[in-house]
Amino acid sequence: MSTALVVENDPSDPPARLGEWLAEAELPLTVVRPHAGDELPETLDEYLALIVMGGDQDAYPAPDGTPGAPWFPRLEGLLRKAVRGRVPTLGVCLGGQLLAMAHGGLVERSTSGPEVGPGLIGRRDAADKDPLFKYVPLLPDVIQWHRDEITELPLSAVLLAASSRYPHQAFRLGDRAWGVQFHLECDLPMIERWVASDMMTLDELGYDPDAVIAATAAALADVEEVWQPFAARFAALALGTLPDADIPNPGTGRTLPLLGH
C-alpha cells in the first residue's frame, strides 16, 4: 500500500496529533527518523505525500557552511523533487522553513524574538483560492514555538497567512506544497516536554512555565477544530479524493483537474 512519507527531524517533534488526524482520514504514514540513523529515500516515487516535521535545528547553515543537520541537503533535494513532481507536501515549522530554503527563500534568527505558546494568525486574501486554506477561518488558532523565521519567501510562493510580528506564517509553492511556521501537531505532553527543555526561552520572554502549559491546554480544542479538517483535506488531496478541487496552475493562472497518484 502506498503511504505518505513523514520525516521526523527531531525526537521532540513527532507527528503526534497531525499523524492521528491523517490516519483517521485513511492516509497511511511511513515515518523516517534521520536523527536516529534512518536513511531518506532518493525519490518520492513510492509515496503519496511528503510531510516534514519541526525540530530544534536551524534551517540555515552555520557560518562555516555546516548544515543544521547532516541530512538537510538531501531533505531539501526531496522537497524540490516534491514540488516539481506535484507530490502533496506539508512542512511544519522547521519543515516549512526548509521548504522555503530549498526554493530560494531566506530563514534567519528573528529580530522579533521567540514566539511561544498559543496565538492567532491572519488568513490572507490569497487563501480564498487555496484548496486547503480557503476553509480555514480568518483568525485561526495555532501553537507557536520558534525563534527563527522565514524572512524572505521564495519568489514563486503564495502567502496564505501572516501575523504582525512574523509576516510569513503560511505559504504555498506550486499547487500542492504548503509550509507553515506554526505547529498544528502538538498535544499537551509534547508542550510539557518543550517547556521543561526550553526554560531559557521562557525566562527570556518572562513567561511563567505553568501559565504556558495552561494556556496551551485551553487552546488545543480550538486548534483541533481548525487543523483536523485541514489535515483531512490534505489527506484527501494525497489520496486523490479531494472533492470539487480544481487546483490553480501557478504558471498560467488556469486550473488543472485534481489528479491522483
Secondary structure, DSSP 8 states (H G I E B T S, - for coil): --EEEEE--STTS--HHHHHHHHHTT--EEEE-GGGT----S--TTEEEEEE---SS-SS--TTS--SSTTHHHHHHHHHHHHHTT--EEEETHHHHHHHHHTT-EEEE-TT--EEEEEE-EE-GGGGG-TTGGGS-SS-EEEEEESEEEEE--TT-EEEEE-SS-S-SEEEETTTEEEESSBSS--HHHHHHHHHH-HHHHHHHT--HHHHHHHHHHHHHHHHHHHHHHHHHHHHHHHT--TT-EEE-TTTS-EEE----
